[in-house]
Amino acid sequence: MKDYLMMTPGPTTIRENVRRAMMQPITNPDLDGDFFTLYKEVTEQFKQLVDTKEAAYILCGEGILGLEAACASLIEPGDRVLCLENGIFGKGFGDFVEMYGGQVVYFSGHPQKGIDPEALKIFLEKDHDFKMATLVHCETPSGITNPVHLLAPILKEKGILTVVDAVSAVGGEEMHADAWGIDILLVGSQKCLSAAPGLTLVTVSADAIAAMENRKVPIVGFYANLMIWKEWESKQWFPYTQPISDIYGLKVALENALAEDDMVARHRVLAERCRQTVLAAGLELFPIEAYANTVTAVQQPASVDFKQLFNYMKDEYGLLMAGAFGDLEGKVIRIGHMGENANASMLSRMFDVFQKGLEAQGVQLDVDMKQYFDSIN
Ligand SMILES: *Cc1c(COP(=O)(O)O)cnc(C)c1O
């Protein structure tokens, strides 16, 4: 495998101390009490990062497992579920809801703007008979961060359980899960936390646990059933063998995050510099507002063939950049600046190659993006 400059919106570059942690000797995670102690520390570190006192679990599957588990565990056939959506992940949540028998109602926002809390309030005045709502913190494909700090409390006030996909946000955006009334918060290991792909970190509120316990119809399935985790702490028991090397790595990644003075500010400042650079070059951003701290979505110039651009930057310069998928395919090119990739020197190198790639496709740019990016630090 080549060592690429990976400026994709996840997976992100993994720091050496995280990689080294993953090489530690393997113990038996079910029998060795020391592993239990370490695991407990990991959940405490995660809880500190997202500012919660509620339960936290680490699911052994990439971020999507968390989205499915939240739906599998809370939804009973016929439950009405409000899916707030202004992009691909928001909309996709509805598919999971339906899979588990929920009745989806979409509350749709403008695809280039953050979801409007005032509009949500007005909507809920007419209809708030929902068991739960799903919302996406950062819509990674479109580079938009929704105002979860405003949206979640509005839903919670109406007695609606809130499930928040913050897979690509936590670490790069503020998060105060308890203060905002988030019942289930979902975070991925491979985005801003810059650990290896393969784990979902999840918080589960007492209200969410009560809703699961009070179900009339049992939860279907095992892996996606959050209740299998309920007694891991009191019984010092895991429902299945833990991916111990991944957990070792995650622990150090969380320590890296917590050791930083202001990780969110680092993301915010570099995101702003990326946007200024892109605009100075004469390119356009996809969002009109609510720009994400963790990913910049650039409108793909009409003359560009993304596959050709991607291959050129990869083969000639070892840079990996992402396009977009779904409705945004061929419309958006994404600069990932999350976790370890929110790094000025990496972004500077990226702009140098991005410039060359675009120029090779006949795009005229108004500035040298690398020079411009470097000059506005
Ligand atoms: C990355 C991501 C996920 C997890 O999905 P994968 O693409 O399979 O990694 C879920 N939600 C959001 C918002 C994400 O950015």
The ligand as an SDF file (V2000), in Angstrom:
LIG
                    3D

 15 15  0  0  0  0  0  0  0  0999 V2000
  -18.3470    8.9560    7.4720 C   0  0  0  0  0  0  0  0  0  0  0  0
  -19.7200    9.1660    7.9230 C   0  0  0  0  0  0  0  0  0  0  0  0
  -20.5180    8.1060    8.3410 C   0  0  0  0  0  0  0  0  0  0  0  0
  -20.0060    6.7040    8.2780 C   0  0  0  0  0  0  0  0  0  0  0  0
  -20.0720    6.2900    6.9810 O   0  0  0  0  0  0  0  0  0  0  0  0
  -18.9420    5.7280    6.0200 P   0  0  0  0  0  0  0  0  0  0  0  0
  -19.0520    6.5490    4.7940 O   0  0  0  0  0  0  0  0  0  0  0  0
  -19.2880    4.3260    5.7830 O   0  0  0  0  0  0  0  0  0  0  0  0
  -17.6130    5.9030    6.6830 O   0  0  0  0  0  0  0  0  0  0  0  0
  -21.7810    8.3790    8.8010 C   0  0  0  0  0  0  0  0  0  0  0  0
  -22.2600    9.6430    8.8470 N   0  0  0  0  0  0  0  0  0  0  0  0
  -21.5250   10.7010    8.4490 C   0  0  0  0  0  0  0  0  0  0  0  0
  -22.1030   12.0680    8.5210 C   0  0  0  0  0  0  0  0  0  0  0  0
  -20.2240   10.4830    7.9770 C   0  0  0  0  0  0  0  0  0  0  0  0
  -19.4750   11.5100    7.5670 O   0  0  0  0  0  0  0  0  0  0  0  0
  1  2  1  0
  2  3  1  0
  2 14  2  0
  3  4  1  0
  3 10  2  0
  4  5  1  0
  5  6  1  0
  6  7  2  0
  6  8  1  0
  6  9  1  0
 10 11  1  0
 11 12  2  0
 12 13  1  0
 12 14  1  0
 14 15  1  0
M  END
$$$$
